[in-house]
Amino acid sequence: KNEVEQSPQNLTAQEGEFITINCSYSVGISALHWLQQHPGGGIVSLFMLSSGKKKHGRLIATINIQEKHSSLHITASHPRDSAVYICAVRSRSNYQLIWGAGTKLIIKP
Amino acid sequence: SQTIHQWPATLVQPVGSPLSLECTVEGTSNPNLYWYRQAAGRGLQLLFYSVGIGQISSEVPQNLSASRPQDRQFILSSKKLLLSDSGFYLCAWSVEGGTEAFFGQGTRLTVV
């Protein structure tokens, strides 16, 4: 079993829908990152969380440390949100980054 | 401010040719540096990490090597590329014991 699991692996939705991507992890962490990878490969760091909730524009990220779970939400989704969303956790024991496999999101107009 | 530069963004190389990808960090000193690779359809995998100049740890034995000639410079190399080296390569850095990590834009390598 991977130490970081993302779900779903693939998600297709219509423009305007509310999107939720989940990330569960099994190790103790010091931080969790959400990143966005565009079709060309470029990576953008969206959020770094160690507790609670963060919001940036239409993106919201939450983390529950006790349940070892984080969610990334996109409100009023748009075709330009189409990308791969990756969850990565920073291990508290060795400070290495452990990556999820990513969620491929397609938003149809 | 803290920034990370990784180049080139895309690269097409023939089989058997050498490779050199460079990553440099600004705005910090003595960072931990990382090289990751993402093969097609898969998650990012740690290749190398470095906690200081000349100190390289390899996570996965392969056709690649890494070097850290300066505190804020991390280089990924290969003497002879294989088709299987194609993928997306990402450089990142963090501070020892810290929570934040910073990511380069990545390099998409296609070996033909």
Backbone of each chain as ProteinMPNN parsed JSONL, in Angstrom:
{"seq_chain_A": "KNEVEQSPQNLTAQEGEFITINCSYSVGISALHWLQQHPGGGIVSLFMLSSGKKKHGRLIATINIQEKHSSLHITASHPRDSAVYICAVRSRSNYQLIWGAGTKLIIKP", "coords_chain_A": {"N_chain_A": [[0.858, -1.195, 0.0], [0.559, 2.2, -0.879], [2.127, 5.006, 0.705], [0.962, 7.449, 0.423], [-2.148, 8.092, -0.735], [-4.244, 8.946, -3.381], [-7.495, 10.004, -4.399], [-10.219, 10.645, -6.634], [-8.513, 8.693, -9.216], [-8.907, 9.561, -11.777], [-10.952, 12.167, -12.989], [-13.755, 13.48, -14.449], [-15.668, 16.277, -15.208], [-18.394, 18.615, -15.537], [-18.265, 22.013, -16.603], [-18.465, 24.394, -14.024], [-19.168, 22.718, -11.976], [-18.727, 21.564, -8.577], [-15.709, 20.501, -7.305], [-14.008, 17.822, -5.75], [-11.052, 16.527, -4.52], [-9.298, 13.92, -3.035], [-6.906, 13.074, -0.491], [-5.138, 10.712, 1.256], [-2.985, 9.652, 3.87], [-0.399, 7.697, 5.428], [1.691, 8.101, 7.122], [3.491, 9.924, 9.701], [3.39, 13.414, 9.467], [4.919, 16.581, 8.666], [4.032, 18.533, 7.047], [1.728, 19.118, 4.337], [1.433, 19.139, 0.84], [-0.282, 20.558, -1.915], [-0.236, 20.329, -5.368], [-0.282, 21.515, -8.757], [-0.192, 20.141, -11.91], [0.392, 21.002, -15.132], [-0.726, 20.149, -18.504], [1.586, 20.332, -20.137], [3.527, 19.72, -18.358], [4.645, 21.477, -16.485], [4.892, 22.484, -13.086], [2.917, 23.789, -10.476], [2.887, 25.112, -7.291], [0.249, 24.865, -5.106], [-0.888, 24.852, -2.45], [0.41, 24.753, 0.894], [-0.035, 22.908, 3.729], [-0.344, 22.552, 7.236], [-2.186, 22.377, 9.126], [-5.77, 22.735, 9.572], [-7.328, 24.884, 7.256], [-7.065, 26.297, 4.01], [-7.532, 28.95, 1.659], [-7.603, 29.978, -1.69], [-8.583, 32.03, -4.038], [-10.69, 30.256, -6.127], [-9.998, 27.886, -5.075], [-9.813, 25.573, -2.415], [-8.253, 24.149, 0.342], [-8.153, 21.569, 2.702], [-7.185, 20.03, 5.783], [-7.085, 17.213, 7.906], [-5.497, 16.337, 10.57], [-5.675, 14.341, 12.528], [-7.199, 12.369, 11.272], [-5.586, 11.884, 9.148], [-5.895, 12.947, 6.546], [-6.59, 14.84, 3.632], [-8.251, 17.288, 1.665], [-8.803, 18.699, -1.539], [-10.588, 21.284, -2.9], [-12.437, 22.579, -5.62], [-14.235, 25.301, -6.545], [-16.943, 26.317, -8.677], [-15.944, 25.193, -11.173], [-13.754, 25.333, -14.035], [-12.856, 24.951, -17.503], [-10.108, 25.599, -17.716], [-9.112, 24.676, -15.376], [-8.421, 22.124, -15.786], [-6.128, 19.632, -15.287], [-3.408, 17.805, -13.755], [-3.637, 17.009, -10.408], [-1.672, 16.962, -7.593], [-0.846, 15.429, -4.558], [1.397, 15.787, -1.906], [3.322, 14.725, 0.85], [5.245, 15.79, 3.654], [7.46, 13.954, 5.3], [7.573, 13.475, 8.789], [9.575, 12.157, 10.043], [11.904, 11.863, 8.438], [11.871, 14.027, 6.839], [11.544, 13.801, 4.137], [9.889, 14.162, 0.963], [6.882, 12.612, 0.134], [5.073, 11.33, -2.482], [1.783, 11.471, -3.888], [0.021, 9.663, -6.48], [-1.332, 11.306, -8.141], [-4.199, 13.079, -9.446], [-6.071, 13.103, -12.275], [-7.736, 15.669, -13.697], [-10.428, 16.617, -15.677], [-12.203, 19.196, -17.038], [-15.113, 19.781, -18.653], [-16.434, 21.987, -21.124]], "CA_chain_A": [[0.0, 0.0, 0.0], [1.333, 3.425, -0.93], [2.008, 5.835, 1.898], [0.057, 8.552, 0.07], [-3.15, 7.628, -1.691], [-5.157, 9.979, -3.866], [-8.691, 9.543, -5.098], [-10.101, 9.56, -7.611], [-7.352, 8.776, -10.117], [-9.369, 10.365, -12.901], [-12.221, 12.823, -12.714], [-14.263, 14.329, -15.517], [-16.834, 17.0, -14.722], [-18.862, 19.718, -16.374], [-17.926, 23.357, -16.133], [-19.338, 24.916, -12.975], [-19.341, 21.754, -10.892], [-17.856, 21.607, -7.401], [-14.788, 19.38, -7.43], [-13.275, 17.41, -4.549], [-9.987, 15.529, -4.686], [-8.923, 13.474, -1.694], [-5.55, 12.567, -0.248], [-4.953, 10.061, 2.551], [-1.597, 9.27, 4.075], [-0.272, 6.761, 6.552], [2.884, 8.425, 7.908], [3.44, 11.192, 10.405], [3.856, 14.444, 8.551], [5.088, 17.947, 9.155], [3.274, 19.399, 6.14], [1.158, 18.489, 3.15], [1.41, 20.066, -0.292], [-1.088, 20.314, -3.109], [0.394, 20.927, -6.535], [-1.014, 21.379, -10.002], [0.705, 19.881, -13.031], [-0.289, 21.29, -16.385], [-0.457, 19.137, -19.537], [2.967, 20.414, -20.602], [4.408, 19.198, -17.316], [5.013, 22.466, -15.484], [4.24, 22.272, -11.782], [2.623, 24.97, -9.678], [2.544, 24.804, -5.91], [-1.024, 25.504, -4.772], [-1.022, 25.046, -1.012], [1.112, 23.976, 1.885], [-0.882, 22.866, 4.916], [0.031, 21.73, 8.379], [-3.421, 22.229, 9.905], [-6.878, 23.599, 9.216], [-7.906, 25.132, 5.947], [-6.564, 27.472, 3.295], [-8.334, 29.285, 0.493], [-6.975, 30.886, -2.647], [-9.487, 32.125, -5.175], [-11.715, 29.199, -6.143], [-9.415, 26.67, -4.516], [-9.829, 25.43, -0.96], [-7.598, 22.93, 0.801], [-8.36, 21.286, 4.121], [-6.445, 18.883, 6.291], [-7.458, 16.684, 9.221], [-4.282, 15.637, 11.004], [-6.047, 13.128, 13.269], [-7.659, 11.354, 10.331], [-4.56, 11.758, 8.115], [-6.653, 13.116, 5.312], [-6.702, 16.196, 3.117], [-9.066, 17.433, 0.469], [-8.68, 19.9, -2.362], [-11.871, 21.595, -3.513], [-12.479, 23.646, -6.619], [-15.596, 25.788, -6.728], [-17.224, 26.884, -10.007], [-14.838, 24.696, -11.996], [-13.614, 25.903, -15.371], [-11.95, 24.112, -18.316], [-8.688, 25.875, -17.469], [-8.694, 23.929, -14.181], [-8.018, 20.783, -16.213], [-4.714, 19.423, -14.956], [-3.208, 16.754, -12.758], [-3.464, 17.562, -9.067], [-0.804, 16.038, -6.869], [-0.691, 15.599, -3.117], [2.695, 15.323, -1.415], [3.467, 14.964, 2.293], [6.598, 15.901, 4.163], [7.568, 13.019, 6.413], [8.098, 14.096, 10.003], [10.73, 11.392, 10.531], [13.126, 12.123, 7.669], [11.629, 15.262, 6.081], [11.438, 13.557, 2.696], [8.575, 14.31, 0.352], [6.275, 11.394, -0.386], [4.117, 11.853, -3.455], [0.673, 10.7, -4.408], [0.121, 9.38, -7.919], [-1.984, 12.372, -8.891], [-5.578, 12.961, -9.926], [-6.219, 13.804, -13.552], [-9.035, 16.341, -13.738], [-10.849, 17.215, -16.953], [-13.438, 19.967, -16.928], [-15.676, 19.976, -19.984], [-17.238, 23.225, -21.221]], "C_chain_A": [[0.888, 1.237, 0.0], [1.097, 4.241, 0.334], [1.11, 7.036, 1.662], [-0.877, 8.062, -1.032], [-4.059, 8.78, -2.092], [-6.366, 9.325, -4.519], [-9.532, 10.742, -5.516], [-8.824, 9.694, -8.437], [-7.672, 9.667, -11.301], [-10.731, 10.937, -12.567], [-12.579, 13.719, -13.89], [-15.549, 14.971, -15.044], [-17.205, 18.096, -15.705], [-18.46, 21.052, -15.751], [-18.954, 23.824, -15.103], [-19.507, 23.971, -11.794], [-18.34, 21.997, -9.766], [-17.022, 20.332, -7.407], [-14.134, 19.096, -6.082], [-12.288, 16.324, -4.916], [-9.457, 15.201, -3.303], [-7.501, 12.916, -1.65], [-5.495, 11.975, 1.155], [-3.52, 9.592, 2.673], [-1.469, 8.454, 5.346], [0.932, 7.053, 7.443], [2.665, 9.711, 8.69], [4.045, 12.276, 9.533], [4.076, 15.767, 9.272], [4.338, 18.93, 8.277], [2.749, 18.582, 4.974], [1.067, 19.552, 2.054], [0.383, 19.597, -1.32], [-0.434, 21.059, -4.265], [-0.458, 20.653, -7.759], [0.003, 21.195, -11.13], [-0.07, 20.055, -14.325], [0.081, 20.246, -17.436], [0.973, 19.179, -20.068], [3.973, 19.955, -19.572], [4.754, 20.186, -16.225], [4.218, 22.308, -14.204], [4.099, 23.592, -11.043], [2.251, 24.52, -8.273], [1.288, 25.568, -5.537], [-1.11, 25.844, -3.291], [0.028, 24.238, -0.268], [0.312, 24.063, 3.163], [-0.206, 22.082, 6.024], [-1.157, 21.561, 9.321], [-4.505, 23.071, 9.266], [-7.204, 23.671, 7.738], [-7.247, 26.357, 5.329], [-7.409, 27.684, 2.051], [-7.555, 30.243, -0.387], [-7.849, 30.923, -3.895], [-10.578, 31.073, -5.084], [-11.218, 27.888, -5.548], [-9.438, 26.705, -2.99], [-9.145, 24.122, -0.618], [-7.83, 22.79, 2.3], [-7.51, 20.098, 4.519], [-6.965, 18.516, 7.675], [-6.303, 15.806, 9.672], [-4.624, 14.324, 11.717], [-6.453, 12.0, 12.329], [-6.662, 11.114, 9.203], [-5.201, 11.855, 6.729], [-6.693, 14.599, 4.933], [-7.585, 16.187, 1.884], [-8.738, 18.745, -0.231], [-10.011, 20.1, -3.063], [-11.691, 22.703, -4.535], [-13.938, 24.049, -6.786], [-15.74, 26.398, -8.127], [-16.135, 26.482, -11.0], [-14.931, 25.215, -13.434], [-12.681, 25.006, -16.179], [-10.473, 24.387, -18.075], [-8.184, 25.216, -16.186], [-8.232, 22.516, -14.542], [-6.513, 20.624, -16.054], [-4.628, 18.165, -14.102], [-2.926, 17.424, -11.427], [-2.754, 16.526, -8.207], [-0.732, 16.436, -5.411], [0.687, 15.064, -2.735], [2.795, 15.647, 0.059], [4.942, 14.989, 2.66], [6.675, 15.027, 5.407], [8.176, 13.705, 7.635], [9.392, 13.403, 10.444], [12.0, 11.732, 9.76], [13.0, 13.333, 6.751], [11.618, 15.064, 4.572], [10.011, 13.818, 2.228], [8.105, 12.969, -0.198], [5.094, 11.825, -1.246], [2.965, 10.89, -3.695], [0.834, 10.538, -5.911], [-0.562, 10.436, -8.768], [-3.413, 12.039, -9.262], [-5.693, 13.776, -11.196], [-7.636, 14.352, -13.654], [-9.265, 16.927, -15.124], [-12.175, 17.918, -16.729], [-13.928, 20.272, -18.338], [-16.526, 21.241, -20.024], [-18.719, 22.903, -21.432]], "O_chain_A": [[1.845, 1.327, 0.769], [0.032, 4.183, 0.948], [0.552, 7.585, 2.613], [-0.439, 7.671, -2.114], [-4.578, 9.501, -1.239], [-6.275, 8.247, -5.107], [-9.551, 11.754, -4.815], [-8.136, 10.711, -8.356], [-6.826, 10.428, -11.771], [-11.56, 10.277, -11.941], [-11.811, 14.6, -14.276], [-16.432, 14.284, -14.53], [-16.426, 18.453, -16.589], [-18.337, 21.183, -14.533], [-20.159, 23.664, -15.294], [-19.946, 24.391, -10.723], [-17.263, 22.555, -9.973], [-17.556, 19.226, -7.501], [-13.753, 20.019, -5.362], [-12.643, 15.327, -5.545], [-9.198, 16.094, -2.497], [-6.983, 12.373, -2.625], [-5.776, 12.668, 2.133], [-2.909, 9.18, 1.687], [-2.325, 8.514, 6.229], [1.17, 6.336, 8.414], [1.765, 10.492, 8.381], [5.098, 12.076, 8.927], [3.504, 16.032, 10.329], [4.038, 20.043, 8.709], [3.256, 17.503, 4.667], [0.681, 20.695, 2.299], [0.21, 18.401, -1.555], [-0.119, 22.245, -4.167], [-1.241, 19.704, -7.802], [0.933, 21.987, -11.283], [-1.051, 19.357, -14.583], [1.078, 19.538, -17.289], [1.518, 18.132, -20.418], [5.156, 19.815, -19.882], [5.128, 19.772, -15.128], [3.018, 22.034, -14.233], [5.026, 24.4, -10.988], [1.4, 23.649, -8.095], [1.259, 26.795, -5.64], [-1.375, 26.989, -2.924], [0.475, 23.188, -0.73], [0.008, 25.158, 3.637], [0.432, 21.06, 5.77], [-1.139, 20.707, 10.207], [-4.219, 24.004, 8.515], [-7.339, 22.651, 7.062], [-6.914, 27.32, 6.019], [-7.932, 26.736, 1.464], [-6.93, 31.189, 0.093], [-7.86, 29.99, -4.698], [-11.304, 31.002, -4.092], [-11.945, 26.895, -5.525], [-9.128, 27.719, -2.365], [-9.433, 23.093, -1.229], [-7.719, 23.753, 3.059], [-7.159, 19.262, 3.685], [-7.247, 19.383, 8.502], [-6.151, 14.673, 9.213], [-3.943, 13.316, 11.529], [-6.109, 10.838, 12.544], [-6.873, 10.225, 8.379], [-5.062, 10.973, 5.882], [-6.812, 15.479, 5.786], [-7.652, 15.197, 1.155], [-8.437, 19.756, 0.404], [-10.506, 19.199, -3.74], [-10.906, 23.632, -4.346], [-14.779, 23.219, -7.131], [-14.78, 26.927, -8.686], [-15.483, 27.34, -11.595], [-16.008, 25.49, -13.961], [-11.802, 24.363, -15.606], [-9.656, 23.477, -18.22], [-6.98, 25.193, -15.928], [-7.71, 21.797, -13.69], [-5.73, 21.387, -16.618], [-5.639, 17.546, -13.771], [-2.071, 18.305, -11.334], [-3.177, 15.374, -8.108], [-0.58, 17.609, -5.069], [1.089, 13.997, -3.199], [2.394, 16.731, 0.482], [5.768, 14.303, 2.057], [6.049, 15.312, 6.427], [9.168, 14.425, 7.525], [10.21, 14.002, 11.142], [13.064, 11.877, 10.362], [13.91, 13.63, 5.977], [11.674, 16.031, 3.813], [9.056, 13.707, 2.997], [8.841, 12.281, -0.905], [4.229, 12.581, -0.804], [3.137, 9.671, -3.705], [1.671, 11.19, -6.534], [-0.39, 10.459, -9.987], [-3.789, 10.873, -9.378], [-5.446, 14.982, -11.201], [-8.608, 13.598, -13.692], [-8.418, 17.635, -15.669], [-13.149, 17.308, -16.286], [-13.243, 20.936, -19.117], [-17.253, 21.535, -19.075], [-19.54, 23.815, -21.536]]}, "seq_chain_B": "SQTIHQWPATLVQPVGSPLSLECTVEGTSNPNLYWYRQAAGRGLQLLFYSVGIGQISSEVPQNLSASRPQDRQFILSSKKLLLSDSGFYLCAWSVEGGTEAFFGQGTRLTVV", "coords_chain_B": {"N_chain_B": [[13.844, 37.01, -2.111], [12.832, 33.579, -1.999], [13.679, 31.427, -4.561], [13.586, 29.015, -7.221], [15.317, 27.715, -9.907], [14.998, 25.879, -12.805], [16.177, 24.219, -15.594], [16.55, 22.835, -18.969], [13.088, 23.543, -19.957], [11.872, 21.782, -21.701], [13.161, 18.967, -23.467], [14.638, 17.165, -26.061], [16.332, 14.312, -26.749], [18.706, 12.157, -28.38], [18.939, 8.556, -28.133], [21.624, 7.301, -26.231], [22.997, 9.652, -26.06], [24.524, 12.255, -23.996], [23.336, 13.698, -20.852], [22.426, 16.655, -19.131], [20.916, 18.248, -16.617], [20.063, 21.188, -14.957], [19.703, 22.746, -11.798], [19.1, 25.506, -9.834], [19.14, 27.357, -6.797], [17.862, 30.198, -5.125], [18.118, 32.652, -2.546], [18.412, 31.308, -0.177], [20.444, 29.334, 2.039], [22.468, 26.394, 2.222], [20.454, 24.438, 1.472], [18.325, 21.484, 1.461], [18.359, 19.418, -1.321], [16.581, 18.042, -4.102], [16.003, 15.583, -6.634], [13.421, 14.484, -8.694], [11.584, 12.025, -10.57], [9.06, 11.543, -12.963], [7.568, 9.044, -14.514], [5.679, 8.279, -17.499], [2.256, 8.44, -16.817], [2.543, 7.845, -14.155], [3.322, 8.353, -10.613], [5.398, 10.844, -8.939], [8.778, 10.051, -8.358], [11.386, 9.761, -6.045], [14.692, 10.412, -6.948], [17.341, 11.334, -6.33], [18.829, 12.852, -3.449], [20.231, 15.608, -1.646], [22.089, 16.76, 1.07], [24.106, 18.516, 1.385], [27.041, 20.156, -0.021], [28.562, 18.103, -2.391], [27.469, 15.871, -1.226], [25.545, 13.221, -1.906], [22.68, 11.26, -2.095], [21.335, 8.3, -3.32], [18.257, 7.109, -4.345], [17.18, 5.291, -6.075], [18.692, 2.89, -8.007], [20.133, 3.478, -11.174], [20.459, 4.684, -14.523], [21.29, 7.231, -14.164], [22.987, 10.055, -12.666], [23.852, 12.313, -9.988], [25.044, 15.538, -9.024], [26.463, 17.921, -6.79], [27.922, 20.618, -7.075], [28.1, 23.175, -6.01], [26.74, 25.04, -3.245], [24.083, 25.801, -3.804], [23.397, 24.561, -6.15], [22.329, 21.971, -8.183], [22.794, 19.125, -10.068], [21.633, 16.981, -12.559], [22.615, 14.133, -14.264], [23.532, 12.129, -17.131], [25.521, 9.698, -18.755], [24.957, 8.218, -20.99], [21.986, 8.235, -22.502], [18.984, 6.328, -22.131], [16.06, 4.93, -23.723], [14.159, 4.522, -21.78], [14.65, 6.527, -19.996], [13.112, 8.647, -20.554], [10.788, 11.101, -19.482], [9.308, 13.148, -16.89], [11.133, 15.455, -15.124], [11.796, 16.718, -11.955], [12.972, 19.27, -9.897], [13.538, 20.08, -6.49], [13.584, 21.916, -3.375], [14.273, 22.162, 0.13], [14.293, 23.226, 3.564], [16.306, 21.868, 6.072], [14.59, 20.134, 8.503], [12.459, 21.828, 8.268], [9.124, 22.768, 7.168], [8.293, 23.678, 4.71], [8.461, 23.236, 1.155], [9.924, 23.787, -2.005], [9.407, 24.065, -5.485], [10.778, 23.382, -8.702], [10.036, 24.226, -12.141], [10.13, 22.014, -13.676], [11.315, 19.557, -16.067], [10.632, 18.284, -19.173], [11.659, 15.434, -20.566], [12.381, 13.811, -23.52], [13.474, 10.928, -24.894], [14.737, 9.828, -27.875]], "CA_chain_B": [[12.854, 35.944, -1.987], [13.355, 32.26, -2.319], [13.231, 30.932, -5.859], [14.301, 27.862, -7.744], [15.364, 27.744, -11.36], [15.292, 24.582, -13.397], [16.141, 24.313, -17.051], [15.506, 23.472, -19.77], [11.714, 23.105, -19.695], [11.673, 20.593, -22.525], [14.406, 18.501, -24.07], [14.561, 15.944, -26.867], [17.692, 13.838, -26.908], [18.774, 10.81, -28.953], [19.472, 7.47, -27.309], [23.086, 7.244, -26.194], [23.592, 10.979, -25.865], [24.615, 12.613, -22.573], [22.287, 14.567, -20.317], [22.744, 17.5, -17.99], [19.837, 19.137, -16.188], [20.586, 22.011, -13.872], [18.75, 23.358, -10.878], [19.764, 26.415, -8.892], [18.257, 27.91, -5.775], [18.23, 31.529, -4.652], [17.425, 33.156, -1.371], [18.607, 30.494, 0.999], [21.743, 28.675, 2.033], [22.485, 25.015, 2.699], [19.155, 23.747, 1.35], [18.25, 20.097, 0.992], [17.979, 19.458, -2.735], [15.979, 16.784, -4.534], [15.586, 15.327, -8.015], [12.358, 13.499, -8.831], [11.192, 11.703, -11.942], [7.707, 11.036, -13.149], [7.384, 8.337, -15.782], [4.344, 8.503, -18.064], [1.146, 7.795, -16.125], [2.903, 7.42, -12.793], [3.602, 9.418, -9.668], [6.789, 11.303, -8.838], [9.655, 9.139, -7.622], [12.644, 10.39, -5.647], [15.892, 9.837, -7.552], [18.513, 11.729, -5.55], [18.724, 14.016, -2.594], [21.532, 16.081, -1.174], [21.994, 17.621, 2.255], [25.213, 19.45, 1.385], [27.934, 20.095, -1.182], [29.239, 16.828, -2.577], [26.769, 14.782, -0.529], [24.439, 12.764, -2.754], [22.099, 9.963, -1.77], [20.556, 7.782, -4.433], [17.138, 6.291, -3.889], [16.869, 4.253, -7.047], [19.842, 2.694, -8.911], [19.711, 3.653, -12.552], [21.382, 5.201, -15.513], [21.489, 8.65, -13.905], [23.792, 10.444, -11.512], [23.621, 13.694, -9.571], [26.192, 16.188, -8.395], [26.177, 19.215, -6.154], [29.226, 21.293, -7.05], [27.983, 24.376, -5.175], [25.699, 24.912, -2.218], [22.734, 25.986, -4.317], [23.354, 24.03, -7.5], [22.124, 20.522, -8.196], [22.84, 18.75, -11.473], [21.27, 15.602, -12.889], [23.385, 13.805, -15.462], [23.654, 10.77, -17.643], [26.551, 9.605, -19.801], [24.31, 7.672, -22.186], [20.56, 8.133, -22.245], [18.19, 5.203, -22.602], [14.67, 5.292, -24.007], [13.407, 4.485, -20.517], [14.92, 7.743, -19.218], [12.095, 9.66, -20.883], [9.865, 11.395, -18.387], [9.279, 14.503, -16.356], [12.096, 15.56, -14.034], [11.466, 17.859, -11.11], [13.914, 19.635, -8.839], [12.889, 20.731, -5.361], [14.462, 22.154, -2.234], [13.636, 22.417, 1.403], [15.211, 23.505, 4.658], [16.364, 20.75, 7.009], [13.718, 20.295, 9.663], [11.369, 22.749, 7.99], [7.925, 22.182, 6.583], [8.043, 24.126, 3.342], [9.258, 22.733, 0.05], [9.764, 24.633, -3.176], [9.525, 23.199, -6.65], [11.071, 23.944, -10.006], [8.971, 24.066, -13.136], [10.226, 20.686, -14.261], [11.86, 19.357, -17.409], [10.08, 17.114, -19.859], [12.716, 14.834, -21.377], [11.984, 12.759, -24.448], [14.625, 10.275, -25.505], [14.244, 9.259, -29.139]], "C_chain_B": [[13.474, 34.635, -2.431], [12.785, 31.795, -3.65], [14.101, 29.758, -6.264], [14.201, 27.908, -9.26], [15.749, 26.364, -11.861], [15.189, 24.736, -14.912], [16.883, 23.161, -17.693], [14.115, 22.948, -19.414], [11.383, 21.851, -20.493], [12.981, 20.252, -23.214], [14.145, 17.219, -24.839], [15.989, 15.521, -27.167], [17.701, 12.453, -27.543], [19.317, 9.799, -27.936], [20.998, 7.481, -27.389], [23.757, 8.581, -25.993], [23.67, 11.287, -24.367], [23.498, 13.567, -22.173], [22.853, 15.406, -19.188], [21.577, 18.443, -17.745], [20.325, 19.892, -14.964], [19.464, 22.658, -13.071], [19.534, 24.272, -9.944], [18.721, 27.073, -8.004], [18.776, 29.288, -5.374], [17.505, 31.839, -3.362], [17.542, 32.309, -0.139], [20.004, 29.909, 0.943], [21.595, 27.291, 2.659], [21.109, 24.334, 2.615], [19.35, 22.255, 1.137], [17.718, 20.146, -0.445], [17.546, 18.081, -3.199], [15.802, 16.769, -6.053], [14.541, 14.214, -7.994], [12.141, 13.207, -10.308], [9.774, 11.158, -11.936], [7.655, 10.368, -14.513], [5.93, 8.508, -16.22], [3.297, 7.732, -17.271], [1.44, 7.371, -14.699], [3.196, 8.628, -11.909], [5.076, 9.795, -9.664], [7.591, 10.379, -7.93], [10.965, 9.849, -7.3], [13.822, 9.66, -6.269], [17.117, 10.078, -6.669], [18.133, 12.833, -4.578], [20.088, 14.341, -2.006], [21.323, 17.011, 0.009], [23.15, 18.601, 2.331], [26.084, 19.255, 0.154], [28.628, 18.732, -1.23], [28.57, 15.641, -1.917], [25.518, 14.399, -1.313], [23.976, 11.406, -2.266], [21.196, 9.545, -2.92], [19.471, 6.867, -3.906], [16.881, 5.11, -4.814], [18.072, 4.086, -7.977], [19.397, 2.761, -10.365], [20.842, 4.241, -13.379], [21.769, 6.661, -15.24], [22.416, 8.866, -12.72], [23.483, 11.893, -11.179], [24.886, 14.233, -8.934], [25.749, 17.521, -7.811], [27.503, 19.961, -6.006], [29.254, 22.562, -6.198], [26.785, 24.222, -4.254], [24.293, 24.945, -2.794], [22.59, 25.513, -5.756], [23.292, 22.517, -7.454], [21.982, 20.098, -9.649], [22.494, 17.267, -11.617], [21.912, 15.251, -14.218], [23.198, 12.359, -15.875], [24.731, 10.767, -18.711], [25.938, 9.122, -21.104], [22.837, 7.452, -21.891], [19.961, 6.863, -22.843], [16.773, 5.696, -22.915], [13.86, 5.402, -22.709], [13.688, 5.692, -19.622], [13.928, 8.855, -19.543], [11.157, 9.858, -19.697], [9.95, 12.854, -17.999], [10.17, 14.551, -15.128], [11.854, 16.855, -13.269], [12.524, 18.043, -10.038], [13.142, 20.326, -7.711], [13.914, 20.996, -4.269], [13.64, 22.403, -0.985], [14.725, 22.714, 2.424], [15.171, 22.329, 5.624], [15.482, 21.032, 8.218], [12.543, 21.216, 9.432], [10.188, 22.04, 7.374], [7.74, 22.554, 5.124], [8.958, 23.428, 2.358], [8.936, 23.597, -1.163], [10.137, 23.837, -4.407], [9.914, 23.982, -7.881], [9.918, 23.691, -10.95], [9.011, 22.685, -13.786], [10.807, 20.695, -15.664], [11.23, 18.115, -18.005], [11.127, 16.61, -20.835], [12.124, 13.727, -22.247], [13.241, 12.208, -25.099], [14.128, 9.537, -26.744], [15.309, 8.368, -29.803]], "O_chain_B": [[14.486, 34.593, -3.131], [11.57, 31.771, -3.846], [15.189, 29.541, -5.731], [13.123, 28.115, -9.818], [16.714, 25.763, -11.388], [14.232, 25.311, -15.431], [17.751, 22.559, -17.062], [13.994, 21.998, -18.641], [10.688, 20.962, -20.001], [13.799, 21.125, -23.504], [13.507, 16.297, -24.33], [16.76, 16.274, -27.762], [16.806, 11.65, -27.28], [20.052, 10.15, -27.013], [21.581, 7.645, -28.46], [24.967, 8.639, -25.776], [22.974, 10.666, -23.564], [22.816, 14.155, -23.012], [23.659, 14.931, -18.388], [21.287, 19.321, -18.558], [20.922, 19.315, -14.056], [18.429, 23.056, -13.607], [20.518, 23.851, -9.335], [17.583, 27.31, -8.41], [19.985, 29.508, -5.296], [16.405, 31.342, -3.12], [16.851, 32.552, 0.85], [20.673, 29.982, -0.088], [20.727, 27.051, 3.498], [20.659, 23.723, 3.585], [20.409, 21.814, 0.689], [16.742, 20.839, -0.732], [18.08, 17.069, -2.744], [15.496, 17.788, -6.671], [14.729, 13.164, -7.379], [12.463, 14.017, -11.176], [9.359, 10.424, -11.038], [7.693, 11.039, -15.545], [5.062, 8.841, -15.413], [3.424, 6.524, -17.072], [0.67, 6.62, -14.101], [3.302, 9.76, -12.382], [5.897, 9.141, -10.307], [7.125, 9.98, -6.863], [11.579, 10.463, -8.173], [13.946, 8.442, -6.141], [17.834, 9.144, -6.309], [17.241, 13.639, -4.842], [20.965, 13.485, -1.885], [20.499, 17.924, -0.035], [23.191, 19.434, 3.235], [25.892, 18.314, -0.616], [29.201, 18.274, -0.242], [29.053, 14.515, -2.036], [24.554, 15.162, -1.374], [24.787, 10.506, -2.049], [20.399, 10.336, -3.425], [19.736, 5.961, -3.116], [16.419, 4.056, -4.377], [18.445, 5.033, -8.669], [18.388, 2.161, -10.737], [22.003, 4.277, -12.971], [22.509, 7.255, -16.024], [22.605, 7.981, -11.885], [22.916, 12.617, -11.998], [25.691, 13.486, -8.379], [24.798, 18.149, -8.276], [28.126, 19.936, -4.944], [30.313, 22.972, -5.723], [25.925, 23.369, -4.472], [23.411, 24.215, -2.34], [21.746, 26.019, -6.495], [24.089, 21.864, -6.781], [21.153, 20.639, -10.381], [23.004, 16.42, -10.885], [21.769, 15.989, -15.193], [22.774, 11.503, -15.098], [24.847, 11.717, -19.486], [26.336, 9.55, -22.187], [22.485, 6.57, -21.107], [20.371, 6.394, -23.904], [16.348, 6.745, -22.432], [12.994, 6.265, -22.571], [13.031, 5.861, -18.595], [13.912, 9.89, -18.877], [10.787, 8.908, -19.007], [10.57, 13.673, -18.677], [9.983, 13.773, -14.192], [11.727, 17.933, -13.851], [12.918, 17.093, -9.362], [12.198, 21.073, -7.968], [14.979, 20.379, -4.24], [12.475, 22.799, -1.044], [15.911, 22.486, 2.183], [14.089, 21.846, 5.957], [15.628, 22.064, 8.874], [11.705, 21.374, 10.319], [10.25, 20.843, 7.09], [7.096, 21.819, 4.376], [10.09, 23.073, 2.686], [7.812, 24.075, -1.322], [11.068, 23.032, -4.381], [9.45, 25.102, -8.092], [8.945, 23.024, -10.601], [8.026, 22.246, -14.38], [10.789, 21.714, -16.354], [11.283, 17.032, -17.421], [11.446, 17.281, -21.816], [11.45, 12.824, -21.751], [13.977, 12.931, -25.77], [13.209, 8.721, -26.666], [15.066, 7.808, -30.872]]}, "name": "protein", "num_of_chains": 2, "seq": "KNEVEQSPQNLTAQEGEFITINCSYSVGISALHWLQQHPGGGIVSLFMLSSGKKKHGRLIATINIQEKHSSLHITASHPRDSAVYICAVRSRSNYQLIWGAGTKLIIKPSQTIHQWPATLVQPVGSPLSLECTVEGTSNPNLYWYRQAAGRGLQLLFYSVGIGQISSEVPQNLSASRPQDRQFILSSKKLLLSDSGFYLCAWSVEGGTEAFFGQGTRLTVV"}
